[in-house]
Amino acid sequence: MGKQFIVSILALLLMGSLTAGCSKDLVGGAVLGGAGVGAAYEYQNKRQMDRLEEDFKAGRIDREEYIKRKEQISKGSIIY
């Protein structure tokens, strides 16, 4: 869902800029808005990864669960 979500946002931003003509204000605002959404999404992924690391170190989850959840977070992130 993560990469598909970001690609969808970028596609919407590009389509919006095409329909608005050459308005630099709209394009700049759209780019900043898209960057903000992407940053918030990646911040949530970082928080999940930090929580996962903490759970593993504290022994609340085993290695198999750790690897499984880490792969799920990685699939939805550009950074991880």
C-alpha positions in Angstrom: 0.0 0.0 0.0 2.8 2.4 0.8 4.5 2.8 -2.6 1.2 2.6 -4.4 -0.2 5.3 -2.2 2.7 7.6 -2.9 2.6 7.0 -6.6 -1.2 7.8 -6.6 -0.5 11.1 -4.8 2.2 12.0 -7.3 -0.1 11.2 -10.2 -2.8 13.3 -8.7 -0.4 16.2 -8.2 0.8 15.9 -11.8 -2.8 15.8 -13.2 -3.7 18.8 -11.0 -0.8 20.8 -12.4 -1.8 20.0 -16.0 -5.4 21.2 -15.5 -4.3 24.4 -13.7 -2.3 25.6 -16.6 1.0 27.3 -15.7 0.1 28.6 -12.3 3.4 28.4 -10.3 1.6 29.0 -7.0 -0.7 26.0 -7.4 2.1 23.7 -8.6 4.4 24.8 -5.7 1.6 24.3 -3.2 0.8 20.9 -4.6 4.4 19.8 -4.5 4.8 20.9 -0.9 1.5 19.2 0.0 2.6 16.0 -1.6 6.0 16.1 0.1 4.2 16.7 3.4 2.0 13.7 3.0 5.0 11.5 2.0 7.0 12.7 4.9 4.2 12.0 7.4 3.7 8.5 5.9 7.5 7.8 6.3 7.5 9.2 9.8 4.8 6.7 10.7 6.8 3.9 9.2 9.8 5.0 11.3 7.7 5.0 14.5 6.5 1.5 13.7 10.0 0.3 13.0 11.3 1.8 16.3 8.4 0.2 18.2 9.2 -3.1 16.5 12.8 -2.9 17.5 11.8 -2.1 21.1 9.4 -5.1 21.3 12.1 -7.4 19.9 14.8 -6.2 22.3 12.4 -6.5 25.3 11.5 -10.0 24.3 7.8 -9.3 23.7 8.1 -10.9 20.2 10.3 -13.6 18.8 12.7 -13.4 15.9 10.3 -14.9 13.4 7.6 -12.4 14.3 10.2 -9.6 14.2 11.3 -10.5 10.6 7.7 -10.9 9.4 6.6 -7.5 10.7 9.8 -5.8 9.5 9.2 -7.1 6.0 5.6 -5.7 6.1 6.9 -2.3 7.1 9.6 -2.4 4.5 7.1 -3.2 1.7 5.1 0.0 2.6 8.1 2.3 2.8 10.5 4.0 0.4 13.2 4.4 3.0 13.2 1.0 4.8 
